[in-house]
Amino acid sequence: MMTYIILAAGKGNNLHPLTLKYPKTSFRLDENTTVLQRMVRSIRRADKNAEIVVVVGYKADDVKKELENENVHFVMNPFYEVTNSISSVWFARDYLERENVAVVHGDVVFSDDIVENYLTVPTDVPYVLVDSSHLRDGAYNTVTRNEQVLVMSKKLENYTAAYACMTKLDPVSARLAKQEVDDMVNSNMYDQYFEDSLVQMIMFHDFELFCADIAGEKWTEVDTVDDLLAAQEIHRGKNA
């Protein structure tokens, strides 16, 4: 059985004032489907036995109500206003002891092909999805070489691909990530991204993190109104 940790605790400040009343994961792709519902349903459709964990924070009760019939576990990050995604993973850290774990952003819309060919497929090596055709300054970008990640950051001036909002972990790397996340949060690094823990492991623990390039595939993280329109276009291309 695979475990999916979906990070959905943030306030979506980049989309204010649209997110003052609703978390961006609750934006509607059609009258029956929000961004987060699509993610959960697409995982469930491709993996009937999926263990789905949603980390909530901002408007948590609304998000829980939205998913009340979707058979998911909830974990609360009560400090979502002053922390970042590493803290959300820390609150869900017990789920990193599973045999195969995916950590994915809750505000992303993937095509069915990405879900079926990457997200719900077990792995025996740790890897992240990257997109060499999706280059944008200020995004969480990566430097890769020979299908391996050298560094990831939002502060890179030179980069080869965007991080595509998905990390896949085998049993060994999931437990290593749990330890690193724990160490960073205990060192007051609770305002970092979860992906920064992977970079710490690469830099200081000789960790090998691989990557799969999905250049040309359809996906978007919903950070702007244009992204939301792109997400709705992706959704219209399938029956989610």
JODAPE-V310916 format. One line per field, one symbol per residue. burial: 1 if it has 16 or more other ideal C-beta (glycine too) atoms within 10 Angstrom, else 0. A space follows every 10 residues. Layout:
burial = ???
This chain:
burial = 0111111111 1100100010 0111111010 0001111111 0111001001 1111111111 0010011000 0100101001 0011111111 1110110101 1111111111 1101100111 0010011111 1101000011 1101000010 0110010011 1111111111 0011011101 1001100011 0111111111 1100001010 1111001111 1110001101 1101100001
